[in-house]
């Protein structure tokens, strides 16, 4: 902790009056990157079993599969993907 504090003080001295502002912005960027990483992992982890199975079966993401089937009815899409109509409806709302 002492070394970190010393490094911060040295950086502030080098940068002059704007040093603290710079360090705060730098830390905020680092925290933002960590948050974005956590959120992207959370999205991946929240996939349902049906999503995983369909993506594995077709080798594409749900978003890609739905986009390819644009203009088809929910019933047709559900039949092609092997899931219920309500599942397709939920996916369309999400993606």
N, C-alpha and C positions, 0 to 999 in steps of 0.2 A: 504494500500500500504506500509506503514511504517513497519508493522509487517512482511509482505512478504519479504521486503528488509532485515530486521533483521534476519529472518530465513535463507535467502540465505547467508548472511555474516557468520552466525554461521556454516552452512554446509561447506562453503569454508574453514574456519579456521580449522575445524575438519579434512578435507581431505588434507590439505596442498596445495602444488603447483599444484596438478592435480585437485583441487576442481572445478575450473571454467570449465575445460574440461568435468568433470563428470556431472555438472549441465547442460551444453549445450547439451550433449548427452541425458540426461534424458528428457529435454524439447523437443528435436527433436523427441524422441520416442513418447512422449505424442501427439505432433502435427501430427505425422504420423498415430497414431491410430485414431485421429479425422478425418483425411482426408480419411482413409480407410472406416470408418463408414459412412461418407457422400457419398462416391462413391458407397458403397453397397446399400444405401438407394436410390440413384439416379437410379441405375439399376432397382430396384424394381419398382420405380415410372414411369419408361419409358415404361412399358409394354403397348401394344396396347389393345384395347377392345377385339379384336379377341383372343389374347393370354390369357387374363383373362378368357374369356368365355370357351375356349377349356380346360384350366387347371382346371377350376371349374367342367366342364362336366365330364372329365376323372379322376380327382383327382390326377393328376401327372403334373410335370413340362413339358414344351415343349421339353426340352432337353431329358427327359426320354422317352417321347412319340416318338420322332424321333429316338432315339437309339433303341427302341423296334421294329421299322419299318425299320430298316437298311436292305438294299437289295431290298426294294419295290420301285416301280416307284413313281415319284412325283405325278402323276395322282392318283394312288392308295391311297397314303397317304392323299392327299387333299380330296378324296372322303370319306375315313374313318373318318377324323377329321372334315369334313364339312366346309372346307375353300377352297379358290382358289389355283390353282397350283402356282401362283406367290407368294402367302403368304407362302406356304411351301418352295419354293425356297429361299425366304428371311430368313426364320427361319433356314434353313440348313446352309446358309452363316453365320448367327449369332452364331449358336450353333455348 
